[in-house]
Amino acid sequence: MERRTFLKTACALCGAAAAISLVDSCKKDNINFEIDLTDPANAALTHVGGYLYKETVIVVFVSTGNYMAFSKTCTHAGCTVAYNMGNTHLECPCHGGTFDTNGAVIGGPPPKPLTKYTVVQNGNILTVS
């Protein structure tokens, strides 16, 4: 294979891979679901400090009338974060990554913040988007 043909093919493949990656990352951010707080499966969200995982999201009951939602995947190595009510941080058990209640990195090796989602409460229904 000629060098020019090889380089053209390699560039085309890299471009295609980048486009697919971009499309996949956009799909991952398309979050939109509801949580019924009267459903026993969602009982963790009826007391302050409780949290649950739904789809690719962790939803946390921070204080009365205040819920937050983030990507549950640590931006360092892809482990699942958990909420620590004692210090009100999201923590990654794998390498000590720590995030504040805005999703910002406050400790450990994560290179970027967690993706934050909007939570709207209407009666007993939470809408995460």
Secondary structure, DSSP 4 states (H G I P E B T S, - for coil): --HHHHHHHHHHHHHHHHHHHHHHHHHHT---EEEETTSGGGGGGGSTT-EEEETTEEEEEEETTEEEEEESB-TTT-PBPEEETTTTEEE-TTT--EE-TTS-EEESS-SSPPPEE-EEEETTEEEE-
